[in-house]
Amino acid sequence: MYYEIAARIELLIEKDKLDLAQQQLNDALSQFPDAGVLHQLQSEVYFRLQRYNDAMEAANRAIAADPDDDYGFYLKARIYISEQKLKDADEEIDRALALNPYRADYYGVKATIKLDRSKPAEAAELAEKGLEIDPANLFCNNVLSMAHSRMGKKDRAYERLEYMLANDPENAFTHANAGFHFLRQGQVKKAKEHFSTALQIDPNQAYAKSGMAEAIKSTNIVYRKLLQFSLWIEKIGRNKLILWVGVIILINLLPILIPFYMVFILWTWFTPPIANILLNFDRYGRYLLDDDDRMITKINFGLLVVAVALFVSAIFLTFDFLLLGFAFFITMLPVYHVTDAKKQKRLILIGFAVAFIGVGLTAWTMAFLLGMPQAGDWWVALAVMGMLFTWIV
């Protein structure tokens, strides 16, 4: 029967021998095309290869083969989380739980969705439900540690991490989780050690790669302060709206704070793309960027060089270069976000990039080549587009 074949393939997946697992799956599915468990395993292989569309198709075939099997819905929930489709993920994991409320991993997935929605307290409750079923469940233990960390309960988070590492010191996910814990505390050196260990265990783990990238960028004090601020904003969760409303009210009461506010906004906007440029020039950091990220970073480096050259020209030659320099500088923002965006949003980002440079070049042409002074309207146009960018993107 195909159950013995499925058990062998599952073992290959656990050992990360995905190519061999895929070959055996193709053979097995040609013999047993209606075996739901084989389609489940195929979905798992595609998921680990980050072929999410194929993984979703395989999961749907598994559900079609056996609609009462909860595992197919669990697979779909994980795929949706990876695609940041949290509403769909929530619906699928609820279907899995309705069919089988006694599987700890399902509560871990539900808790992960709550974490992604900045609801760490609810995430902690769900992770604890999973641990009532299986106290040793690694996934729920890690999610609970992450929830405690985001809630500011760093001692409880660290105690759980110590417990997990003592019981399973070769788990890449736990080491990556520990890395992010120390990164939140500003302990960059310890964070790097755990991310490095995670990547030695599993060189392809995206979670550890992203953490190591953040840790390397955090060696830059400006980026480190921005990261600590963003993590603090994340921790206050639902109170974010109150914070920003308070800031706006304060600025209206004390207009003298406007320049400081603008510096802060520019700092939060431009530090990430500039930090990626620094990462690309780091001896080890460049290997943490994929091909698309490296290409985007090179484009942004070119934009930054042109912008700086134009700013220097504005100081020593004529102020006509100033607006054009700022246009090139602000274009770094839509370019930076291109690799993370879906196709439709990418077109919007490219449109903003073209519009920013278009306004700059038009104003410069009229002023420098045609002798018409730059009107304040061009600065207003650039500012309005900047606000539209932050609102839409």
BATOR-535413 format. One record per residue (C-alpha): x, y, z; residue in one letter. Coordinates in nm, 4 decimals. Example, Ala and Ser with C-alpha at 12.3 -4.5 7.8 and 13.67 -1.06 7.14 Angstrom:
- 1.2300 / -0.4500 / 0.7800 / A;
- 1.3670 / -0.1060 / 0.7140 / S;
This chain:
- 0.0000 / 0.0000 / 0.0000 / M;
- 0.0957 / 0.3611 / -0.0479 / Y;
- 0.1172 / 0.4254 / 0.3289 / Y;
- 0.4598 / 0.2608 / 0.3433 / E;
- 0.5736 / 0.4695 / 0.0465 / I;
- 0.4368 / 0.7830 / 0.2154 / A;
- 0.6294 / 0.7035 / 0.5347 / A;
- 0.9572 / 0.6748 / 0.3395 / R;
- 0.8910 / 1.0005 / 0.1541 / I;
- 0.8057 / 1.1783 / 0.4795 / E;
- 1.1414 / 1.0678 / 0.6198 / L;
- 1.3183 / 1.2096 / 0.3130 / L;
- 1.1390 / 1.5433 / 0.3628 / I;
- 1.2432 / 1.5525 / 0.7287 / E;
- 1.6042 / 1.4981 / 0.6175 / K;
- 1.5624 / 1.7826 / 0.3646 / D;
- 1.6220 / 1.5512 / 0.0671 / K;
- 1.3541 / 1.7279 / -0.1331 / L;
- 1.4675 / 1.6327 / -0.4842 / D;
- 1.4653 / 1.2622 / -0.3984 / L;
- 1.1311 / 1.3011 / -0.2199 / A;
- 0.9839 / 1.4689 / -0.5297 / Q;
- 1.1063 / 1.1886 / -0.7562 / Q;
- 0.9496 / 0.9225 / -0.5346 / Q;
- 0.6293 / 1.1239 / -0.5080 / L;
- 0.5978 / 1.1425 / -0.8859 / N;
- 0.6363 / 0.7649 / -0.9081 / D;
- 0.3917 / 0.7045 / -0.6225 / A;
- 0.1273 / 0.9421 / -0.7593 / L;
- 0.1391 / 0.7726 / -1.0988 / S;
- 0.0362 / 0.4513 / -0.9170 / Q;
- -0.2000 / 0.6068 / -0.6600 / F;
- -0.3358 / 0.9347 / -0.8087 / P;
- -0.6211 / 0.9548 / -0.5570 / D;
- -0.4098 / 0.9118 / -0.2415 / A;
- -0.4678 / 1.2275 / -0.0382 / G;
- -0.1639 / 1.1729 / 0.1855 / V;
- 0.0679 / 1.1727 / -0.1183 / L;
- -0.0757 / 1.5035 / -0.2372 / H;
- -0.0219 / 1.6376 / 0.1156 / Q;
- 0.3438 / 1.5373 / 0.1031 / L;
- 0.3795 / 1.6907 / -0.2422 / Q;
- 0.2345 / 2.0167 / -0.1071 / S;
- 0.4885 / 2.0057 / 0.1775 / E;
- 0.7773 / 1.9602 / -0.0682 / V;
- 0.6599 / 2.2492 / -0.2858 / Y;
- 0.6105 / 2.4643 / 0.0249 / F;
- 0.9686 / 2.4060 / 0.1375 / R;
- 1.0881 / 2.4906 / -0.2127 / L;
- 0.8840 / 2.8139 / -0.1884 / Q;
- 0.6772 / 2.7134 / -0.4905 / R;
- 0.3595 / 2.8351 / -0.3239 / Y;
- 0.1233 / 2.8095 / -0.6234 / N;
- 0.2205 / 2.4455 / -0.6768 / D;
- 0.1934 / 2.3818 / -0.3024 / A;
- -0.1590 / 2.5257 / -0.2995 / M;
- -0.2671 / 2.3128 / -0.5968 / E;
- -0.1323 / 1.9996 / -0.4274 / A;
- -0.3098 / 2.0873 / -0.1011 / A;
- -0.6381 / 2.1382 / -0.2892 / N;
- -0.5953 / 1.7988 / -0.4562 / R;
- -0.5381 / 1.6437 / -0.1133 / A;
- -0.8605 / 1.8007 / 0.0168 / I;
- -1.0523 / 1.6896 / -0.2926 / A;
- -0.9276 / 1.3336 / -0.2351 / A;
- -1.0309 / 1.3378 / 0.1327 / D;
- -1.2445 / 1.6390 / 0.2423 / P;
- -1.2598 / 1.5163 / 0.6012 / D;
- -0.8803 / 1.5145 / 0.6455 / D;
- -0.7847 / 1.8235 / 0.8469 / D;
- -0.4191 / 1.8286 / 0.7397 / Y;
- -0.4880 / 1.9706 / 0.3942 / G;
- -0.6470 / 2.2816 / 0.5458 / F;
- -0.3465 / 2.3185 / 0.7770 / Y;
- -0.1164 / 2.3109 / 0.4743 / L;
- -0.3224 / 2.5801 / 0.3005 / K;
- -0.3090 / 2.7995 / 0.6127 / A;
- 0.0724 / 2.7818 / 0.6184 / R;
- 0.0924 / 2.8716 / 0.2496 / I;
- -0.1369 / 3.1713 / 0.2999 / Y;
- 0.0749 / 3.2910 / 0.5943 / I;
- 0.3860 / 3.2805 / 0.3752 / S;
- 0.2001 / 3.4939 / 0.1210 / E;
- 0.0800 / 3.7298 / 0.3961 / Q;
- -0.2851 / 3.6468 / 0.3217 / K;
- -0.3769 / 3.6351 / 0.6877 / L;
- -0.7548 / 3.6394 / 0.6492 / K;
- -0.7452 / 3.3352 / 0.4200 / D;
- -0.4956 / 3.1640 / 0.6519 / A;
- -0.7264 / 3.2219 / 0.9488 / D;
- -1.0216 / 3.0659 / 0.7661 / E;
- -0.8235 / 2.7583 / 0.6640 / E;
- -0.6776 / 2.6883 / 1.0072 / I;
- -1.0244 / 2.7289 / 1.1595 / D;
- -1.1452 / 2.4558 / 0.9204 / R;
- -0.8586 / 2.2326 / 1.0324 / A;
- -0.9374 / 2.2949 / 1.3996 / L;
- -1.3078 / 2.2258 / 1.3431 / A;
- -1.2153 / 1.8833 / 1.2052 / L;
- -0.9416 / 1.8125 / 1.4602 / N;
- -0.9139 / 2.0365 / 1.7711 / P;
- -0.6504 / 1.8095 / 1.9299 / Y;
- -0.3437 / 1.8896 / 1.7197 / R;
- -0.1010 / 2.1318 / 1.8861 / A;
- 0.0555 / 2.2620 / 1.5624 / D;
- -0.2820 / 2.3988 / 1.4505 / Y;
- -0.2940 / 2.6250 / 1.7552 / Y;
- 0.0625 / 2.7291 / 1.6759 / G;
- -0.0435 / 2.8393 / 1.3278 / V;
- -0.3428 / 3.0275 / 1.4670 / K;
- -0.1112 / 3.1942 / 1.7187 / A;
- 0.1317 / 3.2917 / 1.4404 / T;
- -0.1515 / 3.4721 / 1.2597 / I;
- -0.2282 / 3.6653 / 1.5796 / K;
- 0.1392 / 3.7614 / 1.6093 / L;
- 0.1423 / 3.8858 / 1.2491 / D;
- -0.1614 / 4.0976 / 1.3370 / R;
- 0.0247 / 4.2481 / 1.6360 / S;
- -0.1893 / 4.0654 / 1.8933 / K;
- 0.0751 / 3.8934 / 2.1099 / P;
- -0.1533 / 3.8392 / 2.4111 / A;
- -0.4032 / 3.6412 / 2.2008 / E;
- -0.1131 / 3.4573 / 2.0363 / A;
- 0.0161 / 3.3551 / 2.3796 / A;
- -0.3264 / 3.2161 / 2.4789 / E;
- -0.3475 / 3.0058 / 2.1634 / L;
- 0.0086 / 2.8763 / 2.1995 / A;
- -0.0693 / 2.7751 / 2.5583 / E;
- -0.3753 / 2.5834 / 2.4327 / K;
- -0.1476 / 2.3921 / 2.2001 / G;
- 0.0932 / 2.3193 / 2.4837 / L;
- -0.1923 / 2.1783 / 2.6937 / E;
- -0.2240 / 1.9139 / 2.4207 / I;
- 0.1506 / 1.8628 / 2.3722 / D;
- 0.3756 / 2.0348 / 2.6317 / P;
- 0.6882 / 1.9524 / 2.4285 / A;
- 0.5555 / 2.0948 / 2.1006 / N;
- 0.8428 / 2.2961 / 1.9569 / L;
- 0.6281 / 2.5182 / 1.7362 / F;
- 0.3951 / 2.6304 / 2.0166 / C;
- 0.6862 / 2.6799 / 2.2556 / N;
- 0.8608 / 2.9040 / 2.0042 / N;
- 0.5487 / 3.1055 / 1.9276 / V;
- 0.4832 / 3.1495 / 2.3004 / L;
- 0.8394 / 3.2736 / 2.3487 / S;
- 0.7943 / 3.5186 / 2.0590 / M;
- 0.4660 / 3.6413 / 2.2049 / A;
- 0.6238 / 3.6973 / 2.5476 / H;
- 0.9119 / 3.8828 / 2.3852 / S;
- 0.6764 / 4.1165 / 2.2011 / R;
- 0.4755 / 4.1729 / 2.5174 / M;
- 0.7917 / 4.2887 / 2.6933 / G;
- 0.8097 / 3.9775 / 2.9140 / K;
- 1.1716 / 3.9187 / 2.8189 / K;
- 1.2573 / 3.7021 / 3.1215 / D;
- 0.9755 / 3.4573 / 3.0504 / R;
- 1.0653 / 3.4561 / 2.6810 / A;
- 1.4290 / 3.3787 / 2.7562 / Y;
- 1.3451 / 3.1057 / 3.0088 / E;
- 1.1385 / 2.9261 / 2.7450 / R;
- 1.4165 / 2.9635 / 2.4886 / L;
- 1.6688 / 2.8185 / 2.7343 / E;
- 1.4352 / 2.5248 / 2.7970 / Y;
- 1.3935 / 2.4561 / 2.4239 / M;
- 1.7649 / 2.4866 / 2.3441 / L;
- 1.8519 / 2.2550 / 2.6331 / A;
- 1.6124 / 1.9907 / 2.5006 / N;
- 1.6908 / 2.0370 / 2.1317 / D;
- 2.0151 / 2.2322 / 2.0760 / P;
- 2.0205 / 2.1489 / 1.7035 / E;
- 1.6912 / 2.3160 / 1.6141 / N;
- 1.7445 / 2.5958 / 1.3605 / A;
- 1.4068 / 2.7631 / 1.4226 / F;
- 1.4705 / 2.7918 / 1.7965 / T;
- 1.8151 / 2.9434 / 1.7405 / H;
- 1.6671 / 3.1939 / 1.4939 / A;
- 1.3979 / 3.2784 / 1.7485 / N;
- 1.6699 / 3.3297 / 2.0124 / A;
- 1.8526 / 3.5560 / 1.7673 / G;
- 1.5478 / 3.7793 / 1.7274 / F;
- 1.4999 / 3.7815 / 2.1062 / H;
- 1.8504 / 3.9187 / 2.1607 / F;
- 1.8101 / 4.1594 / 1.8692 / L;
- 1.5080 / 4.3069 / 2.0468 / R;
- 1.7238 / 4.3577 / 2.3552 / Q;
- 1.9913 / 4.5354 / 2.1505 / G;
- 2.2396 / 4.2511 / 2.2084 / Q;
- 2.3567 / 4.2284 / 1.8479 / V;
- 2.6596 / 4.0043 / 1.9140 / K;
- 2.4514 / 3.7336 / 2.0856 / K;
- 2.1881 / 3.7644 / 1.8148 / A;
- 2.4495 / 3.7028 / 1.5451 / K;
- 2.5760 / 3.3931 / 1.7278 / E;
- 2.2292 / 3.2354 / 1.7292 / H;
- 2.1527 / 3.3310 / 1.3679 / F;
- 2.4902 / 3.1866 / 1.2657 / S;
- 2.4142 / 2.8604 / 1.4456 / T;
- 2.0693 / 2.8447 / 1.2849 / A;
- 2.2218 / 2.8898 / 0.9380 / L;
- 2.4871 / 2.6254 / 1.0055 / Q;
- 2.2072 / 2.3809 / 1.0881 / I;
- 1.9820 / 2.4924 / 0.8026 / D;
- 2.1596 / 2.7171 / 0.5466 / P;
- 1.8333 / 2.7823 / 0.3590 / N;
- 1.6187 / 2.8974 / 0.6482 / Q;
- 1.4655 / 3.2307 / 0.5440 / A;
- 1.3784 / 3.3301 / 0.9041 / Y;
- 1.7415 / 3.3033 / 1.0161 / A;
- 1.8690 / 3.4753 / 0.6995 / K;
- 1.6429 / 3.7745 / 0.7537 / S;
- 1.7508 / 3.7894 / 1.1188 / G;
- 2.1205 / 3.7798 / 1.0309 / M;
- 2.0635 / 4.0579 / 0.7765 / A;
- 1.8964 / 4.2697 / 1.0462 / E;
- 2.1791 / 4.1942 / 1.2887 / A;
- 2.4493 / 4.2956 / 1.0405 / I;
- 2.2639 / 4.6138 / 0.9498 / K;
- 2.2269 / 4.6848 / 1.3209 / S;
- 2.6035 / 4.7274 / 1.3495 / T;
- 2.5215 / 5.0685 / 1.2010 / N;
- 2.4115 / 5.2729 / 1.5051 / I;
- 2.1544 / 5.4725 / 1.3049 / V;
- 1.9860 / 5.1563 / 1.1775 / Y;
- 2.0073 / 4.9948 / 1.5221 / R;
- 1.8168 / 5.2838 / 1.6790 / K;
- 1.5549 / 5.2687 / 1.4037 / L;
- 1.5148 / 4.8931 / 1.4524 / L;
- 1.4750 / 4.9351 / 1.8286 / Q;
- 1.2127 / 5.2038 / 1.7663 / F;
- 1.0211 / 4.9839 / 1.5186 / S;
- 1.0277 / 4.6924 / 1.7652 / L;
- 0.8963 / 4.9237 / 2.0375 / W;
- 0.6165 / 5.0381 / 1.8055 / I;
- 0.5381 / 4.6714 / 1.7381 / E;
- 0.5262 / 4.5999 / 2.1116 / K;
- 0.2692 / 4.8715 / 2.1890 / I;
- 0.0392 / 4.7056 / 1.9329 / G;
- -0.3101 / 4.8536 / 1.9326 / R;
- -0.1931 / 5.1751 / 2.0965 / N;
- -0.0048 / 5.2775 / 1.7803 / K;
- -0.2946 / 5.4894 / 1.6542 / L;
- -0.3141 / 5.6743 / 1.9873 / I;
- 0.0601 / 5.7429 / 1.9693 / L;
- 0.0494 / 5.8967 / 1.6219 / W;
- -0.2638 / 6.1005 / 1.6982 / V;
- -0.0832 / 6.2307 / 2.0078 / G;
- 0.2215 / 6.3250 / 1.7997 / V;
- 0.0031 / 6.5172 / 1.5515 / I;
- -0.1751 / 6.7043 / 1.8317 / I;
- 0.1587 / 6.7902 / 1.9955 / L;
- 0.2966 / 6.9271 / 1.6680 / I;
- -0.0116 / 7.1437 / 1.6220 / N;
- 0.0312 / 7.2808 / 1.9720 / L;
- 0.4057 / 7.3352 / 1.9267 / L;
- 0.4827 / 7.4094 / 1.5572 / P;
- 0.8509 / 7.4499 / 1.6487 / I;
- 0.8641 / 7.0673 / 1.6592 / L;
- 0.7797 / 7.0334 / 1.2880 / I;
- 1.1458 / 7.0333 / 1.1679 / P;
- 1.2315 / 6.7618 / 1.4215 / F;
- 0.9281 / 6.5608 / 1.3098 / Y;
- 1.0349 / 6.5890 / 0.9454 / M;
- 1.3870 / 6.4690 / 1.0307 / V;
- 1.2340 / 6.1740 / 1.2166 / F;
- 1.0076 / 6.0863 / 0.9211 / I;
- 1.2988 / 6.1025 / 0.6776 / L;
- 1.5062 / 5.8885 / 0.9159 / W;
- 1.2379 / 5.6168 / 0.9315 / T;
- 1.1837 / 5.6257 / 0.5559 / W;
- 1.5379 / 5.6235 / 0.4257 / F;
- 1.7362 / 5.4239 / 0.6812 / T;
- 1.6181 / 5.0776 / 0.5550 / P;
- 1.7188 / 5.1264 / 0.1875 / P;
- 2.0493 / 5.2870 / 0.2893 / I;
- 2.1104 / 5.0034 / 0.5378 / A;
- 2.0593 / 4.7508 / 0.2556 / N;
- 2.3236 / 4.9357 / 0.0543 / I;
- 2.5619 / 4.8989 / 0.3493 / L;
- 2.4659 / 4.5307 / 0.3770 / L;
- 2.5505 / 4.4788 / 0.0097 / N;
- 2.9021 / 4.6125 / 0.0730 / F;
- 2.9477 / 4.4010 / 0.3870 / D;
- 3.1865 / 4.1068 / 0.3401 / R;
- 2.9291 / 3.8533 / 0.4610 / Y;
- 2.6055 / 4.0506 / 0.4451 / G;
- 2.5882 / 4.0512 / 0.0646 / R;
- 2.5288 / 3.6748 / 0.0684 / Y;
- 2.2082 / 3.7284 / 0.2673 / L;
- 2.0536 / 3.9243 / -0.0191 / L;
- 1.8963 / 3.7307 / -0.3043 / D;
- 1.9539 / 3.8241 / -0.6688 / D;
- 1.6533 / 4.0582 / -0.6837 / D;
- 1.7550 / 4.2358 / -0.3635 / D;
- 2.1119 / 4.2798 / -0.4883 / R;
- 1.9871 / 4.4285 / -0.8146 / M;
- 1.7521 / 4.6695 / -0.6339 / I;
- 2.0292 / 4.7665 / -0.3912 / T;
- 2.2638 / 4.8470 / -0.6808 / K;
- 1.9956 / 5.0643 / -0.8411 / I;
- 1.9436 / 5.2454 / -0.5110 / N;
- 2.3178 / 5.2927 / -0.4713 / F;
- 2.3228 / 5.4562 / -0.8153 / G;
- 2.0298 / 5.6806 / -0.7198 / L;
- 2.2072 / 5.7775 / -0.3959 / L;
- 2.5322 / 5.8625 / -0.5779 / V;
- 2.3438 / 6.0801 / -0.8305 / V;
- 2.1455 / 6.2502 / -0.5529 / A;
- 2.4610 / 6.3317 / -0.3523 / V;
- 2.6314 / 6.4651 / -0.6672 / A;
- 2.3331 / 6.6889 / -0.7358 / L;
- 2.3246 / 6.8125 / -0.3753 / F;
- 2.6955 / 6.9033 / -0.4030 / V;
- 2.6235 / 7.0795 / -0.7335 / S;
- 2.3427 / 7.2750 / -0.5672 / A;
- 2.5856 / 7.3982 / -0.2995 / I;
- 2.8745 / 7.4909 / -0.5281 / F;
- 2.7047 / 7.5703 / -0.8623 / L;
- 2.3369 / 7.6581 / -0.8538 / T;
- 2.0334 / 7.5732 / -0.6413 / F;
- 1.8586 / 7.4571 / -0.9589 / D;
- 2.0066 / 7.1130 / -0.8886 / F;
- 1.8506 / 7.0861 / -0.5404 / L;
- 1.5005 / 6.9705 / -0.6344 / L;
- 1.6376 / 6.7242 / -0.8907 / L;
- 1.8717 / 6.5820 / -0.6259 / G;
- 1.5851 / 6.5368 / -0.3827 / F;
- 1.3761 / 6.3721 / -0.6584 / A;
- 1.6493 / 6.1097 / -0.7154 / F;
- 1.6851 / 6.0643 / -0.3401 / F;
- 1.3131 / 6.0050 / -0.2750 / I;
- 1.2973 / 5.7624 / -0.5697 / T;
- 1.4930 / 5.5187 / -0.3508 / M;
- 1.1728 / 5.4513 / -0.1529 / L;
- 0.9546 / 5.2951 / -0.4254 / P;
- 1.2583 / 5.1136 / -0.5686 / V;
- 1.3372 / 4.9623 / -0.2253 / Y;
- 0.9874 / 4.8134 / -0.1907 / H;
- 0.9667 / 4.6616 / -0.5406 / V;
- 1.1006 / 4.3139 / -0.4547 / T;
- 0.8484 / 4.2630 / -0.1708 / D;
- 0.5450 / 4.3724 / -0.3752 / A;
- 0.2968 / 4.1753 / -0.5829 / K;
- 0.2707 / 4.2417 / -0.9581 / K;
- -0.0033 / 4.5085 / -0.9378 / Q;
- 0.1678 / 4.6919 / -0.6541 / K;
- 0.5018 / 4.6772 / -0.8378 / R;
- 0.3468 / 4.8735 / -1.1244 / L;
- 0.2302 / 5.1368 / -0.8758 / I;
- 0.5801 / 5.1583 / -0.7251 / L;
- 0.7424 / 5.1906 / -1.0675 / I;
- 0.4879 / 5.4611 / -1.1511 / G;
- 0.5867 / 5.6587 / -0.8408 / F;
- 0.9582 / 5.6216 / -0.9223 / A;
- 0.9044 / 5.7537 / -1.2753 / V;
- 0.6836 / 6.0362 / -1.1449 / A;
- 0.9382 / 6.1496 / -0.8828 / F;
- 1.2229 / 6.1675 / -1.1345 / I;
- 0.9883 / 6.3162 / -1.3959 / G;
- 0.8983 / 6.6080 / -1.1714 / V;
- 1.2644 / 6.6640 / -1.0843 / G;
- 1.3803 / 6.6579 / -1.4457 / L;
- 1.0969 / 6.8863 / -1.5603 / T;
- 1.1724 / 7.1439 / -1.2913 / A;
- 1.5469 / 7.1258 / -1.3626 / W;
- 1.4963 / 7.1588 / -1.7411 / T;
- 1.2769 / 7.4647 / -1.6995 / M;
- 1.5159 / 7.6278 / -1.4536 / A;
- 1.8651 / 7.5322 / -1.5724 / F;
- 1.8172 / 7.4904 / -1.9483 / L;
- 1.5310 / 7.7312 / -2.0218 / L;
- 1.6217 / 7.9911 / -1.7632 / G;
- 1.2819 / 7.9826 / -1.5898 / M;
- 1.3127 / 8.0007 / -1.2083 / P;
- 1.1958 / 7.6963 / -1.0133 / Q;
- 0.8545 / 7.7749 / -0.8727 / A;
- 0.7477 / 7.6521 / -0.5344 / G;
- 0.4745 / 7.4570 / -0.7158 / D;
- 0.7267 / 7.1904 / -0.8170 / W;
- 0.8305 / 7.1415 / -0.4544 / W;
- 0.4622 / 7.1200 / -0.3589 / V;
- 0.4054 / 6.8618 / -0.6350 / A;
- 0.6934 / 6.6498 / -0.5058 / L;
- 0.5685 / 6.6774 / -0.1467 / A;
- 0.2122 / 6.5819 / -0.2457 / V;
- 0.3386 / 6.2780 / -0.4370 / M;
- 0.5480 / 6.1820 / -0.1346 / G;
- 0.2379 / 6.1927 / 0.0860 / M;
- 0.0379 / 5.9930 / -0.1708 / L;
- 0.3172 / 5.7355 / -0.1767 / F;
- 0.3074 / 5.6859 / 0.2017 / T;
- -0.0740 / 5.6671 / 0.1980 / W;
- -0.1057 / 5.4226 / -0.0940 / I;
- 0.2054 / 5.2107 / -0.0415 / V;
